[in-house]
């Protein structure tokens, strides 16, 4: 599974909705390819570190996402630490 897909799942887990919606598969793919994913800024109760984590996972450019799962796990640990601090 790639980082973008995990980011989309995490977005849905945190908000109860998918990052993109459209009336059909073709329209959904057009949105995914051409629009930036919505931020989590309007969702109460999500720590800034978690918002940044999801934003990075949903970056359009693959090189802007985490390079591997070790980086992702480290970022999740940092986000947890930030919430506890």
C-alpha positions as a Markdown table, in Angstrom:
| # | Residue | x | y | z |
|---|---|---|---|---|
| 1 | Unk | 0.0 | 0.0 | 0.0 |
| 2 | Unk | 1.4 | 3.4 | -0.8 |
| 3 | Unk | 1.6 | 6.5 | 1.4 |
| 4 | Unk | -1.2 | 8.3 | -0.4 |
| 5 | Unk | -3.6 | 5.5 | 0.1 |
| 6 | Unk | -2.7 | 5.2 | 3.8 |
| 7 | Unk | -3.2 | 9.0 | 4.1 |
| 8 | Unk | -6.6 | 8.8 | 2.5 |
| 9 | Unk | -7.6 | 6.0 | 5.0 |
| 10 | Unk | -6.3 | 8.1 | 7.9 |
| 11 | Unk | -8.2 | 11.1 | 6.6 |
| 12 | Unk | -11.4 | 9.1 | 6.6 |
| 13 | Unk | -10.8 | 7.6 | 10.0 |
| 14 | Unk | -10.2 | 11.1 | 11.5 |
| 15 | Unk | -13.1 | 12.9 | 9.7 |
| 16 | Unk | -15.7 | 10.2 | 8.8 |
| 17 | Unk | -15.4 | 11.2 | 5.2 |
| 18 | Unk | -13.2 | 10.4 | 2.3 |
| 19 | Unk | -10.8 | 13.2 | 1.0 |
| 20 | Unk | -12.7 | 13.4 | -2.3 |
| 21 | Unk | -16.2 | 12.6 | -3.4 |
| 22 | Unk | -17.7 | 12.6 | -6.9 |
| 23 | Unk | -20.8 | 11.1 | -8.6 |
| 24 | Unk | -18.8 | 8.5 | -10.4 |
| 25 | Unk | -15.4 | 6.8 | -10.7 |
| 26 | Unk | -14.2 | 8.9 | -13.6 |
| 27 | Unk | -15.1 | 12.2 | -11.9 |
| 28 | Unk | -13.5 | 10.9 | -8.7 |
| 29 | Unk | -10.2 | 10.2 | -10.5 |
| 30 | Unk | -10.2 | 13.6 | -12.1 |
| 31 | Unk | -10.6 | 15.2 | -8.7 |
| 32 | Unk | -7.8 | 13.1 | -7.2 |
| 33 | Unk | -5.5 | 13.9 | -10.0 |
| 34 | Unk | -6.2 | 17.6 | -10.3 |
| 35 | Unk | -7.2 | 18.9 | -6.8 |
| 36 | Unk | -5.3 | 19.1 | -3.6 |
| 37 | Unk | -6.7 | 17.0 | -0.8 |
| 38 | Unk | -8.7 | 19.0 | 1.8 |
| 39 | Unk | -6.8 | 20.0 | 4.9 |
| 40 | Unk | -8.0 | 19.0 | 8.4 |
| 41 | Unk | -7.9 | 22.6 | 9.6 |
| 42 | Unk | -11.7 | 22.7 | 9.9 |
| 43 | Unk | -11.9 | 19.6 | 12.0 |
| 44 | Unk | -11.8 | 20.2 | 15.8 |
| 45 | Unk | -9.8 | 17.9 | 18.0 |
| 46 | Unk | -7.0 | 17.0 | 15.6 |
| 47 | Unk | -3.5 | 18.0 | 16.7 |
| 48 | Unk | -1.4 | 20.1 | 14.4 |
| 49 | Unk | 1.2 | 17.4 | 14.1 |
| 50 | Unk | -1.4 | 14.9 | 13.0 |
| 51 | Unk | -2.8 | 17.4 | 10.5 |
| 52 | Unk | 0.7 | 17.8 | 9.0 |
| 53 | Unk | 1.2 | 14.1 | 8.9 |
| 54 | Unk | -2.0 | 13.6 | 6.9 |
| 55 | Unk | -1.2 | 16.6 | 4.6 |
| 56 | Unk | 2.2 | 15.1 | 3.8 |
| 57 | Unk | 0.8 | 11.7 | 3.1 |
| 58 | Unk | -1.8 | 13.2 | 0.7 |
| 59 | Unk | 0.8 | 15.3 | -1.1 |
| 60 | Unk | 0.3 | 15.3 | -4.9 |
| 61 | Unk | 4.0 | 14.8 | -5.6 |
| 62 | Unk | 5.2 | 11.4 | -4.5 |
| 63 | Unk | 8.6 | 12.8 | -3.6 |
| 64 | Unk | 6.9 | 15.1 | -1.0 |
| 65 | Unk | 5.4 | 12.1 | 0.8 |
| 66 | Unk | 7.3 | 9.8 | 3.3 |
| 67 | Unk | 9.9 | 7.8 | 1.5 |
| 68 | Unk | 9.3 | 4.6 | 3.5 |
| 69 | Unk | 7.4 | 3.2 | 6.4 |
| 70 | Unk | 10.2 | 3.9 | 8.8 |
| 71 | Unk | 9.8 | 7.6 | 8.2 |
| 72 | Unk | 6.1 | 7.3 | 8.6 |
| 73 | Unk | 6.4 | 5.4 | 11.9 |
| 74 | Unk | 8.9 | 8.0 | 13.2 |
| 75 | Unk | 6.5 | 10.8 | 12.2 |
| 76 | Unk | 3.6 | 9.1 | 13.9 |
| 77 | Unk | 5.7 | 8.7 | 17.1 |
| 78 | Unk | 6.6 | 12.4 | 16.9 |
| 79 | Unk | 2.9 | 13.3 | 16.4 |
| 80 | Unk | 2.0 | 11.2 | 19.5 |
| 81 | Unk | 4.7 | 12.9 | 21.5 |
| 82 | Unk | 3.5 | 16.3 | 20.5 |
| 83 | Unk | -0.1 | 15.5 | 21.6 |
| 84 | Unk | 1.1 | 14.4 | 25.0 |
| 85 | Unk | 3.4 | 17.4 | 25.5 |
